[in-house]
Amino acid sequence: MSNGADTTRWRWSDRLVTLCLLGMSAFELIELHVHFAPAARIAAILLVVFLLVGQTRLGLRERYLIGLAVIATICAFMFSDTPYALIERGFGQATYLAAFMLLLALLRDGAVTSPSVLKLGRYLTHRPPGQRYIAIHAGGHALGMILNFGALSLLGPLIQRGIKADAETNPELAGWRERRQMSALVRGFSWIIAWSPTAVTQALVASVVSGSKPLIMAGIGFFISLGIIVIGWAEDRITGKRARKTLAAHDALPRPDLAAEPFPWQAFRRFGLVCAALAGISLVLIFVTSAKVVPALMLASPVVTAAWIWVQYRSRPDQTAAAIIRIRDIAAISIPAGSPEAVTLSAAGYIGIVAAGLSNAPLLADISGLAAWSPIAVYLAIMVIVPVASNLAMPPMLTVTFMGSLYSALPDSQLDPTLLATALALGWTLNLTASPFGATALILSRITGIAGTTLSWSWNTTFTIAAFFWAALVLGCISVLAG
């Protein structure tokens, strides 16, 4: 009897978790698109209920951040003149980020069962050496737009599967190939957040820096990311020369493989249709309802995912029924499974908003002598602070939210809000290759078994430094031209 009772309680708890997360996301969409104020409060209540009933799904990191959020709330009541308004702003940010993470992650569920995505992934990881870096970098970048962190889950194991045969016959060669291919994946995936509207970075930065223009931010980030491909490729060629010299000394150079795998055009076209559908629905929402880019993507994502899954079952006579069962499984399993990441983002966003609201922005500016700093010096300092703080285990979400909110509280700032937001996004991007605590290193380390310090410090320090100087050069030139 006790086992049956425990199972029943687990099932009801699991259902309640799912209902809370789905309800929070739905009410957040209502608030974003209909501007119905009570919807935001309902979303906040559902988030709190989830935090109470979903404790078993949360790890040490999430509980630590929730504890900090509770402390921030207590401080708001003790030291703020308007605690309820401050806490409401914090919850507004928390539910927005949690819903963003959960809704955009739905695309990954459509991708994991897509034969087209698998074919593209295999093709990318089996290119000849001269093409491999560009293919994996660009592929990780493109797949990351749709799959988000799912791109790492897809391509990471594919890379290791591709070099498995080498590991048995030529382990030294396999080690070099793993380093170069994993580095290409890390770099290509990480730099998507510098510009892609599907990335949480763009959503957060635009929301915390008042007056910033997301489309201009995305344009600057995209231009910088084009240069990053060249920088990464050049570093890879240098690493390749060093690898060949080492392998030649040990008589371990590989034999040339002349086999050429044809490009999977059909898979590419089908994947392109998914991207086009996501962009098309978002653009319709933007023009028809005057929605912003990120809220439009949040609404388009579940629609595109449902259609994508339905098309995947087109060869079955029970197509619609099978698709409904799959979607039900996503709601019951995948969405709750993604709750730790959603809680991490929402808690960090909440803490950043409340901490900034409790801080005396003008006083901090005076203490730091910010008024005497040139704008470009501020932008460059931010690009350094975010990855350095990440290496000290400070989540970039918290750092970026705090600094962006501080700027919004300054009465007379000479900083350009769009360039400031871009600097915050670039700092966050640099953190992904510079820090073992960055999301890319953490996730890929868990998937592949490669240490996060190896993925970041050992393999990507030179690349990250070069990327910083390139990004600083572009941002500096734009700052000077903007006057």
C-alpha positions as CSV (number, residue, x, y, z in Angstrom):
1,M,0.0,0.0,0.0
2,S,2.7,2.4,0.9
3,N,4.4,1.9,-2.5
4,G,1.2,2.6,-4.3
5,A,0.6,5.7,-2.2
6,D,4.1,7.0,-2.9
7,T,3.6,6.4,-6.6
8,T,0.3,8.2,-6.5
9,R,1.8,11.2,-4.6
10,W,4.7,11.2,-7.1
11,R,2.4,11.3,-10.0
12,W,0.3,14.1,-8.6
13,S,3.4,16.1,-7.7
14,D,4.8,15.6,-11.2
15,R,1.5,16.7,-12.7
16,L,1.4,19.8,-10.5
17,V,5.0,20.7,-11.6
18,T,4.0,20.4,-15.2
19,L,0.8,22.5,-14.7
20,C,2.8,25.2,-12.8
21,L,5.4,25.5,-15.6
22,L,2.9,25.4,-18.4
23,G,0.6,27.8,-16.7
24,M,3.4,30.2,-15.8
25,S,4.6,30.2,-19.5
26,A,1.0,30.7,-20.8
27,F,0.3,33.6,-18.4
28,E,3.6,35.2,-19.2
29,L,2.7,35.0,-22.9
30,I,-0.6,36.6,-22.2
31,E,1.1,39.4,-20.2
32,L,3.6,40.0,-23.0
33,H,1.2,40.0,-25.9
34,V,-2.1,41.1,-24.4
35,H,-0.6,43.3,-21.6
36,F,-3.1,41.9,-19.1
37,A,-1.5,43.0,-15.7
38,P,-3.1,40.2,-13.6
39,A,-1.5,37.6,-15.8
40,A,2.0,38.7,-14.6
41,R,1.0,38.2,-11.0
42,I,-0.6,34.8,-11.7
43,A,2.7,33.7,-13.5
44,A,4.7,34.8,-10.5
45,I,2.4,32.8,-8.1
46,L,2.8,29.7,-10.3
47,L,6.5,30.1,-10.3
48,V,6.6,30.3,-6.5
49,V,4.3,27.2,-6.3
50,F,6.6,25.3,-8.6
51,L,9.6,26.2,-6.4
52,L,7.8,24.7,-3.4
53,V,6.6,21.5,-5.0
54,G,9.5,20.9,-7.4
55,Q,12.3,20.9,-4.9
56,T,13.3,17.3,-5.8
57,R,14.1,18.5,-9.4
58,L,16.5,21.2,-8.3
59,G,20.2,20.8,-7.5
60,L,22.6,22.6,-5.3
61,R,23.2,25.4,-7.8
62,E,19.4,26.2,-8.0
63,R,18.9,26.0,-4.3
64,Y,21.9,28.3,-3.7
65,L,20.4,30.9,-6.1
66,I,16.9,30.5,-4.5
67,G,18.5,31.1,-1.1
68,L,20.2,34.3,-2.4
69,A,16.8,35.4,-3.9
70,V,15.1,34.9,-0.5
71,I,17.9,37.0,1.1
72,A,17.5,39.7,-1.5
73,T,13.7,39.7,-0.8
74,I,14.3,40.2,2.9
75,C,16.7,43.0,2.2
76,A,14.1,44.6,-0.1
77,F,11.6,44.7,2.8
78,M,14.3,46.0,5.2
79,F,16.0,48.7,3.1
80,S,13.7,49.7,0.2
81,D,11.2,52.5,0.3
82,T,9.0,50.6,-2.2
83,P,9.7,46.9,-1.5
84,Y,6.5,45.6,-3.2
85,A,7.2,47.5,-6.4
86,L,10.8,46.3,-6.4
87,I,9.9,42.7,-5.8
88,E,7.2,42.8,-8.5
89,R,9.8,44.0,-11.0
90,G,12.1,41.2,-9.9
91,F,9.3,38.6,-10.4
92,G,8.5,40.1,-13.8
93,Q,12.1,39.5,-14.9
94,A,12.1,36.0,-13.3
95,T,8.9,34.7,-15.0
96,Y,10.0,36.3,-18.3
97,L,13.3,34.5,-18.3
98,A,11.9,31.2,-17.0
99,A,9.2,31.2,-19.7
100,F,11.8,32.1,-22.4
101,M,14.0,29.2,-21.4
102,L,11.2,26.7,-21.3
103,L,9.5,27.8,-24.5
104,L,12.6,28.2,-26.7
105,A,13.9,24.8,-25.5
106,L,10.8,23.2,-27.1
107,L,12.6,23.4,-30.4
108,R,15.1,21.0,-29.1
109,D,12.4,18.4,-28.6
110,G,11.4,18.7,-32.2
111,A,15.1,18.3,-33.3
112,V,16.1,15.3,-31.3
113,T,13.7,13.1,-33.3
114,S,14.4,14.8,-36.7
115,P,16.3,12.6,-39.2
116,S,17.2,15.8,-41.1
117,V,19.0,17.3,-38.0
118,L,20.9,14.0,-37.5
119,K,22.0,13.9,-41.1
120,L,23.3,17.4,-40.9
121,G,25.1,16.7,-37.7
122,R,26.8,13.7,-39.2
123,Y,27.9,15.6,-42.3
124,L,29.4,18.4,-40.3
125,T,31.6,16.2,-38.1
126,H,32.9,14.1,-41.1
127,R,34.4,16.9,-43.2
128,P,38.0,16.7,-44.5
129,P,40.5,18.5,-42.2
130,G,40.7,21.6,-44.4
131,Q,36.9,22.1,-44.1
132,R,36.2,20.6,-40.7
133,Y,36.7,23.7,-38.6
134,I,34.5,25.9,-40.7
135,A,31.8,23.2,-41.0
136,I,31.7,22.5,-37.2
137,H,31.9,26.1,-36.2
138,A,29.2,27.2,-38.7
139,G,27.1,24.1,-38.0
140,G,27.2,24.6,-34.2
141,H,26.3,28.2,-34.8
142,A,23.4,27.4,-37.1
143,L,22.0,24.5,-35.1
144,G,22.3,26.5,-31.9
145,M,19.8,28.9,-33.2
146,I,17.1,26.2,-33.2
147,L,18.4,23.6,-30.7
148,N,19.9,26.0,-28.2
149,F,22.0,23.8,-25.8
150,G,20.6,20.8,-27.7
151,A,23.2,21.6,-30.4
152,L,25.9,20.6,-27.9
153,S,24.0,17.4,-27.0
154,L,23.7,16.5,-30.6
155,L,27.2,17.4,-32.0
156,G,29.3,16.6,-28.9
157,P,28.6,12.9,-29.0
158,L,28.7,12.8,-32.8
159,I,32.3,14.2,-32.7
160,Q,33.3,11.6,-30.1
161,R,31.6,8.9,-32.2
162,G,33.5,10.0,-35.3
163,I,36.9,9.8,-33.6
164,K,36.2,6.5,-31.8
165,A,37.9,4.4,-34.4
166,D,41.1,6.6,-34.3
167,A,41.2,6.2,-30.5
168,E,41.6,2.5,-30.8
169,T,44.4,2.6,-33.5
170,N,46.0,6.0,-33.0
171,P,45.1,7.5,-29.6
172,E,47.4,10.5,-30.1
173,L,45.8,11.4,-33.3
174,A,42.3,11.0,-31.7
175,G,43.3,13.4,-28.9
176,W,44.3,16.1,-31.3
177,R,41.2,15.7,-33.4
178,E,39.0,15.8,-30.3
179,R,40.6,19.0,-29.2
180,R,40.2,20.7,-32.6
181,Q,36.7,19.6,-33.3
182,M,35.4,20.2,-29.7
183,S,37.0,23.7,-29.8
184,A,35.3,24.5,-33.1
185,L,32.0,23.4,-31.6
186,V,32.5,25.4,-28.4
187,R,33.4,28.6,-30.3
188,G,30.7,28.3,-33.0
189,F,28.0,27.6,-30.4
190,S,29.1,30.2,-27.9
191,W,29.2,33.1,-30.3
192,I,25.6,32.7,-31.3
193,I,24.5,34.5,-28.2
194,A,26.3,37.7,-29.4
195,W,23.5,38.3,-31.9
196,S,20.8,35.6,-32.2
197,P,17.3,36.7,-31.0
198,T,16.7,33.1,-29.9
199,A,19.4,33.4,-27.3
200,V,18.5,34.3,-23.7
201,T,21.3,36.9,-23.6
202,Q,19.6,39.1,-26.2
203,A,16.3,38.8,-24.3
204,L,17.8,39.7,-20.9
205,V,20.2,42.5,-22.0
206,A,17.5,44.3,-24.0
207,S,15.1,44.1,-21.0
208,V,17.6,45.4,-18.3
209,V,19.2,48.2,-20.3
210,S,16.6,50.9,-20.9
211,G,16.6,52.4,-24.3
212,S,18.7,49.7,-26.0
213,K,17.8,48.7,-29.6
214,P,17.9,44.9,-30.0
215,L,18.1,44.9,-33.8
216,I,21.2,47.2,-33.8
217,M,22.7,45.0,-31.0
218,A,22.1,41.9,-33.1
219,G,23.7,43.6,-36.2
220,I,26.9,44.5,-34.3
221,G,27.1,41.1,-32.7
222,F,26.6,39.3,-36.1
223,F,29.4,41.4,-37.7
224,I,31.7,40.5,-34.9
225,S,30.8,36.8,-35.0
226,L,31.8,36.8,-38.7
227,G,35.3,37.9,-37.8
228,I,35.3,35.3,-35.0
229,I,35.1,32.5,-37.6
230,V,38.3,33.7,-39.2
231,I,40.0,34.1,-35.8
232,G,39.0,30.6,-34.7
233,W,40.0,29.1,-38.1
234,A,43.4,30.8,-37.9
235,E,44.0,29.5,-34.4
236,D,42.9,26.0,-35.5
237,R,45.4,26.0,-38.4
238,I,48.2,26.9,-35.9
239,T,47.1,24.1,-33.6
240,G,47.0,21.8,-36.6
241,K,50.6,22.6,-37.6
242,R,51.7,21.9,-34.0
243,A,49.7,18.6,-34.0
244,R,51.2,17.5,-37.3
245,K,54.7,18.2,-36.0
246,T,54.1,16.2,-32.8
247,L,52.4,13.3,-34.7
248,A,55.3,13.2,-37.2
249,A,57.8,12.9,-34.4
250,H,55.9,9.9,-33.1
251,D,55.3,8.4,-36.6
252,A,51.5,8.8,-36.0
253,L,50.5,11.0,-39.0
254,P,47.1,9.8,-40.5
255,R,46.7,8.5,-44.0
256,P,44.8,10.8,-46.3
257,D,41.1,10.0,-46.7
258,L,39.9,10.8,-50.2
259,A,36.3,9.7,-49.6
260,A,33.8,12.6,-50.0
261,E,30.4,12.5,-48.4
262,P,27.7,14.3,-50.4
263,F,26.0,17.3,-48.9
264,P,22.5,16.3,-47.5
265,W,20.6,18.9,-49.5
266,Q,17.2,17.4,-48.7
267,A,17.9,17.5,-44.9
268,F,19.2,21.1,-45.3
269,R,16.1,22.2,-47.1
270,R,13.8,20.7,-44.5
271,F,15.8,22.2,-41.6
272,G,15.7,25.5,-43.5
273,L,11.9,25.3,-43.6
274,V,11.8,25.0,-39.8
275,C,14.0,28.1,-39.5
276,A,11.9,30.0,-42.1
277,A,8.7,29.0,-40.2
278,L,10.1,30.3,-36.9
279,A,11.2,33.5,-38.5
280,G,8.0,33.9,-40.5
281,I,5.5,33.4,-37.6
282,S,7.6,35.8,-35.5
283,L,7.6,38.5,-38.2
284,V,3.8,38.2,-38.6
285,L,3.4,38.7,-34.8
286,I,5.8,41.6,-34.8
287,F,4.0,43.4,-37.7
288,V,0.4,42.5,-36.8
289,T,0.5,42.9,-33.0
290,S,3.6,45.2,-32.6
291,A,5.2,42.6,-30.4
292,K,8.9,42.7,-29.7
293,V,11.3,40.2,-31.3
294,V,11.8,37.9,-28.2
295,P,8.2,37.7,-27.1
296,A,7.3,36.9,-30.7
297,L,9.8,34.0,-30.7
298,M,8.5,32.8,-27.4
299,L,5.0,32.4,-28.9
300,A,6.2,31.0,-32.3
301,S,8.4,28.3,-30.7
302,P,5.7,26.0,-29.4
303,V,3.7,26.4,-32.6
304,V,6.6,25.5,-34.8
305,T,7.6,22.6,-32.6
306,A,4.1,21.1,-32.7
307,A,4.0,21.4,-36.5
308,W,7.5,20.0,-36.8
309,I,6.6,16.9,-34.7
310,W,3.4,16.4,-36.7
311,V,5.3,16.4,-40.0
312,Q,7.8,13.8,-38.6
313,Y,4.9,11.3,-38.2
314,R,3.6,11.9,-41.7
315,S,4.4,8.3,-42.8
316,R,2.2,6.8,-40.0
317,P,-1.5,6.2,-40.5
318,D,-2.2,7.6,-37.0
319,Q,-0.1,10.7,-37.7
320,T,-2.2,13.1,-35.6
321,A,-2.6,10.7,-32.6
322,A,1.1,9.9,-32.6
323,A,2.0,13.6,-32.7
324,I,-0.4,14.3,-29.8
325,I,1.1,11.6,-27.7
326,R,4.6,12.9,-28.4
327,I,3.5,16.5,-27.5
328,R,2.0,15.2,-24.3
329,D,5.2,13.4,-23.4
330,I,7.1,16.7,-24.0
331,A,4.7,18.5,-21.6
332,A,5.0,15.7,-19.0
333,I,8.8,15.0,-19.2
334,S,10.8,17.4,-21.2
335,I,9.4,20.7,-19.8
336,P,9.9,19.6,-16.1
337,A,13.4,18.3,-17.1
338,G,14.3,21.7,-18.2
339,S,13.2,23.4,-15.0
340,P,16.6,23.6,-13.3
341,E,18.0,25.8,-16.1
342,A,14.9,27.9,-16.1
343,V,15.2,28.3,-12.3
344,T,18.8,29.3,-12.6
345,L,18.1,32.0,-15.1
346,S,15.0,33.3,-13.3
347,A,16.6,33.4,-9.9
348,A,19.7,35.2,-11.2
349,G,17.5,37.7,-13.0
350,Y,15.5,38.3,-9.9
351,I,18.5,38.8,-7.7
352,G,20.1,41.2,-10.2
353,I,17.0,43.3,-10.4
354,V,16.5,43.5,-6.6
355,A,20.2,44.0,-5.9
356,A,20.4,46.8,-8.4
357,G,17.2,48.4,-6.9
358,L,18.7,48.3,-3.4
359,S,22.0,49.8,-4.6
360,N,22.7,53.5,-4.8
361,A,23.7,53.8,-8.4
362,P,24.9,57.5,-8.3
363,L,27.0,56.7,-5.2
364,L,28.5,53.7,-6.8
365,A,29.3,55.7,-9.9
366,D,31.0,58.4,-7.7
367,I,33.0,55.8,-5.8
368,S,34.2,54.2,-9.0
369,G,34.9,57.5,-10.7
370,L,32.6,56.4,-13.5
371,A,31.9,60.0,-14.6
372,A,35.6,60.4,-15.5
373,W,35.7,57.3,-17.6
374,S,35.3,57.5,-21.4
375,P,32.4,55.4,-22.7
376,I,34.7,53.0,-24.6
377,A,36.6,52.4,-21.3
378,V,33.4,51.5,-19.6
379,Y,32.4,49.1,-22.5
380,L,35.8,47.4,-22.4
381,A,35.8,47.1,-18.6
382,I,32.4,45.4,-18.8
383,M,33.6,42.9,-21.4
384,V,36.4,42.0,-19.0
385,I,34.3,42.0,-15.7
386,V,31.7,39.5,-16.9
387,P,34.1,36.6,-17.9
388,V,36.3,37.3,-14.9
389,A,33.3,37.1,-12.5
390,S,32.3,33.9,-14.2
391,N,35.7,32.4,-13.4
392,L,34.9,33.2,-9.8
393,A,31.6,31.2,-10.1
394,M,29.5,34.3,-10.4
395,P,26.7,33.6,-13.0
396,P,26.9,36.0,-15.9
397,M,23.1,36.3,-15.8
398,L,23.5,37.9,-12.3
399,T,26.4,40.1,-13.3
400,V,24.8,41.4,-16.5
401,T,21.4,42.0,-14.8
402,F,23.0,43.9,-12.0
403,M,25.2,46.1,-14.2
404,G,22.5,46.7,-16.7
405,S,20.0,47.7,-14.0
406,L,22.6,50.0,-12.4
407,Y,22.9,51.9,-15.7
408,S,19.1,52.3,-15.9
409,A,19.2,53.8,-12.4
410,L,21.8,56.4,-13.3
411,P,20.2,59.9,-13.8
412,D,22.6,61.4,-16.3
413,S,24.7,58.7,-18.1
414,Q,26.8,59.5,-21.1
415,L,26.8,55.9,-22.2
416,D,25.0,54.8,-25.3
417,P,22.4,52.2,-24.1
418,T,22.7,50.1,-27.3
419,L,26.5,49.9,-27.1
420,L,26.3,49.2,-23.4
421,A,23.9,46.4,-24.0
422,T,26.2,45.1,-26.7
423,A,29.2,45.2,-24.4
424,L,27.2,43.2,-21.8
425,A,26.3,40.6,-24.4
426,L,29.9,40.4,-25.7
427,G,31.2,39.9,-22.1
428,W,28.7,37.1,-21.6
429,T,29.8,35.5,-24.9
430,L,33.4,35.7,-24.0
431,N,32.6,34.0,-20.7
432,L,31.5,30.9,-22.5
433,T,34.9,30.1,-23.9
434,A,36.9,31.7,-21.0
435,S,35.4,30.1,-17.9
436,P,34.9,26.5,-16.8
437,F,31.8,27.7,-15.1
438,G,30.3,29.0,-18.4
439,A,27.2,27.1,-19.6
440,T,29.0,25.8,-22.7
441,A,31.8,24.2,-20.7
442,L,29.5,22.8,-18.0
443,I,27.1,21.2,-20.5
444,L,29.7,19.8,-22.9
445,S,31.7,18.5,-19.9
446,R,28.7,16.6,-18.7
447,I,28.0,15.2,-22.1
448,T,31.6,14.3,-23.2
449,G,33.5,13.7,-20.0
450,I,36.1,16.4,-20.9
451,A,37.0,18.6,-18.0
452,G,35.5,22.2,-18.1
453,T,39.0,23.6,-17.4
454,T,40.3,21.7,-20.5
455,L,37.5,23.0,-22.7
456,S,38.0,26.6,-21.6
457,W,41.5,27.3,-20.1
458,S,43.6,24.7,-21.9
459,W,42.1,24.7,-25.3
460,N,40.5,28.2,-25.8
461,T,42.5,30.8,-23.8
462,T,44.4,32.0,-26.9
463,F,41.2,32.1,-28.9
464,T,39.3,34.0,-26.2
465,I,42.0,36.7,-25.9
466,A,42.1,37.2,-29.7
467,A,38.3,37.3,-29.7
468,F,38.3,40.0,-27.0
469,F,40.7,42.3,-29.0
470,W,38.6,41.9,-32.2
471,A,35.3,42.6,-30.4
472,A,37.0,45.6,-28.6
473,L,38.3,47.0,-31.9
474,V,34.8,46.8,-33.5
475,L,33.0,48.2,-30.5
476,G,35.6,51.0,-30.1
477,C,35.3,52.0,-33.7
478,I,31.5,52.1,-33.5
479,S,31.7,54.1,-30.3
480,V,34.0,56.7,-31.9
481,L,31.8,57.0,-35.0
482,A,28.7,57.3,-32.9
483,G,30.3,60.3,-31.2
